[in-house]
Amino acid sequence: MEAKNYRVRKDDKVQILAGKDKGKVGKVLKVLKKRDCVIVEKVNVVKRHTRGNPYSGQAGGILDKEAPIHVSNVAVVCDACTKATRVGYRYTEDGTKVRFCKKCNEIIKAG
């Protein structure tokens, strides 16, 4: 099976392109490569009914939890131009591979 490479990484700031939270901006908490999904902070929040566990001290009830969003429905937000953009790759003079914003050509910082 081929390894998947995404242009979205953990701690990136992304904008939601489709769904009930369209237009919202949040930080990527986790990338789920097997499901082609990302979990974005305070976006796509669902109610989770949980049973309490007295041994671990966990209280039961209805909790709010972020649900995964497909990676095709998010776009990376550039720090320099503050717009949702596509991401390209290039090599610097010292040979390191970096991501750059396709709109303003600025390098996107990793994390």
PLY file of the C-alpha trace (Angstrom):
ply
format ascii 1.0
element vertex 111
property float x
property float y
property float z
element edge 110
property int vertex1
property int vertex2
end_header
0.00 0.00 0.00
1.25 3.42 -0.93
2.05 5.98 1.77
-0.26 8.99 1.68
1.18 12.48 1.81
-1.08 15.39 2.65
-0.53 19.10 2.26
-2.27 19.56 5.62
-0.22 18.88 8.76
-0.82 18.94 12.49
-0.91 22.49 13.99
-1.73 24.07 10.59
-4.39 26.76 10.50
-7.12 25.64 8.07
-10.39 26.99 6.71
-13.43 24.73 6.22
-14.61 24.68 2.59
-17.82 22.62 2.87
-20.39 21.43 5.39
-22.22 22.95 8.32
-19.10 24.83 9.51
-18.17 26.30 6.11
-15.96 29.39 6.44
-14.72 28.67 9.97
-10.99 28.70 10.70
-9.31 26.40 13.21
-6.14 24.54 14.09
-5.57 20.93 13.03
-5.37 18.73 16.12
-4.84 15.39 14.40
-4.44 13.92 10.90
-6.10 10.52 10.40
-4.25 9.11 7.37
-6.16 5.81 7.18
-9.50 7.62 6.94
-8.27 10.63 4.86
-9.60 12.93 7.59
-8.45 15.69 9.90
-9.74 16.81 13.30
-9.98 20.60 13.59
-10.22 22.45 16.89
-13.76 23.72 17.72
-15.12 22.71 14.29
-17.65 19.95 13.45
-18.54 19.52 17.13
-20.91 16.64 17.93
-22.58 15.42 21.13
-21.13 12.22 22.58
-23.14 10.31 25.20
-20.65 8.65 27.56
-21.05 6.29 30.47
-19.18 7.19 33.64
-16.32 5.08 34.97
-15.91 5.29 38.77
-12.56 3.45 38.66
-10.86 6.05 36.49
-12.84 8.94 37.98
-14.44 9.80 34.64
-17.88 11.40 34.88
-20.64 10.36 32.52
-22.98 12.61 30.59
-23.19 14.39 27.26
-19.83 15.69 26.08
-18.95 17.92 23.12
-16.33 16.36 20.85
-14.74 17.29 17.51
-15.59 14.87 14.70
-13.30 14.20 11.72
-13.62 16.20 8.48
-12.45 14.87 5.12
-9.12 16.37 4.07
-10.62 17.58 0.76
-12.97 19.90 2.68
-10.21 21.97 4.31
-7.69 24.45 2.90
-4.50 25.68 4.56
-4.58 29.35 5.61
-1.39 31.27 4.83
0.05 33.33 7.70
1.37 36.06 5.39
-1.72 36.80 3.27
-4.30 35.32 5.73
-6.21 33.62 2.91
-7.13 29.98 2.29
-4.73 28.77 -0.35
-3.34 25.80 -2.17
0.07 24.54 -1.10
3.07 23.92 -3.30
6.49 22.45 -2.60
9.95 23.75 -3.42
13.52 23.23 -2.31
15.56 25.96 -0.62
19.21 26.74 -1.33
20.36 24.39 1.44
18.31 21.51 -0.04
15.42 21.34 2.43
11.91 20.79 1.08
9.42 23.47 2.19
5.75 24.25 1.57
4.77 27.59 0.03
1.58 29.56 -0.52
0.42 29.52 -4.16
-1.15 33.00 -3.78
1.69 35.04 -2.28
4.72 32.69 -2.70
5.60 32.93 1.01
6.96 29.87 2.83
4.40 28.23 5.13
5.89 27.48 8.53
5.58 23.87 9.68
3.60 23.90 12.91
0 1
1 2
2 3
3 4
4 5
5 6
6 7
7 8
8 9
9 10
10 11
11 12
12 13
13 14
14 15
15 16
16 17
17 18
18 19
19 20
20 21
21 22
22 23
23 24
24 25
25 26
26 27
27 28
28 29
29 30
30 31
31 32
32 33
33 34
34 35
35 36
36 37
37 38
38 39
39 40
40 41
41 42
42 43
43 44
44 45
45 46
46 47
47 48
48 49
49 50
50 51
51 52
52 53
53 54
54 55
55 56
56 57
57 58
58 59
59 60
60 61
61 62
62 63
63 64
64 65
65 66
66 67
67 68
68 69
69 70
70 71
71 72
72 73
73 74
74 75
75 76
76 77
77 78
78 79
79 80
80 81
81 82
82 83
83 84
84 85
85 86
86 87
87 88
88 89
89 90
90 91
91 92
92 93
93 94
94 95
95 96
96 97
97 98
98 99
99 100
100 101
101 102
102 103
103 104
104 105
105 106
106 107
107 108
108 109
109 110
